[in-house]
Amino acid sequence: MDAQWIRSRCLALPGVTEDLKWEKDLCFLVGGRMFCVLVLDGPFSASLKVDPEEYDALLDTPDILPAPYLARYKWVQIRGPKAFDHKQWGARLERSYALVVASLPSRIRRDLAELN
């Protein structure tokens, strides 16, 4: 599992765009809102939105920290691609996407549903 695998998984989701922000972070967005951030400069690091109920438990896992600037919104930073296996990574990416989609205005959610 690597950054390219995450990129292809994210871009396979409906309505996803990518953008380079802060000159070093590859961000994946849906409806203009981020759901995954990959740090391109330095060791592997990815940040995702997680269920509020899982947030504290995930922080007890090695290689998972509160995401800088986003922790108050229940985002975690994963330092190391082996924190999850492929199936878990896929599920985490899809859940982060779903959490962000759920917070979008209904018009945008309808447009995304039509892409399925």
C-alpha positions, -999 to +999 in steps of 0.1 A: +000+000+000+014+034-010+003+069-019-005+059-055-028+032-042-046+057-020-048+082-049-064+056-072-089+046-045-099+081-038-103+091-074-125+061-080-152+075-057-180+096-073-173+133-078-138+133-063-113+159-074-077+164-063-057+195-055-022+203-043-024+225-013+003+241+008+028+231-019+032+196-004-002+181+004-023+162-021-059+167-011-089+147-023-121+166-022-158+159-027-182+188-032-152+211-026-145+197+009-115+176+018-119+140+029-082+128+026-049+145+027-016+129+017+017+145+026+040+142-004+071+157+011+087+134+037+077+101+053+043+086+045+014+105+062-023+105+054-051+123+072-088+112+072-120+122+088-133+095+112-165+087+131-166+108+163-173+075+183-141+059+169-118+089+173-104+084+208-100+046+203-080+052+170-057+075+189-047+046+211-034+028+180+003+031+171+011+055+142-023+073+145-023+109+159-047+138+160-045+154+125-028+189+127-053+217+123-082+192+118-083+172+150-112+193+164-133+180+134-124+144+143-096+139+118-067+115+124-032+115+109-019+080+100+019+078+100+028+047+081+011+027+054+010-004+075-013+011+102-041-007+083-043-035+058-056-028+022-092-037+032-091-014+062-076+014+042-103+011+016-130+011+043-114+041+061-112+061+028-148+053+019-160+062+054-142+095+054-157+103+020-192+093+033-188+115+064-179+145+043-207+138+017-232+137+046-222+172+056-227+187+021-258+207+010-286+185-002-283+198-038-247+186-040-256+152-024-283+147-051-258+155-078-233+130-064-260+103-061-267+107-098-231+099-106-235+064-090 
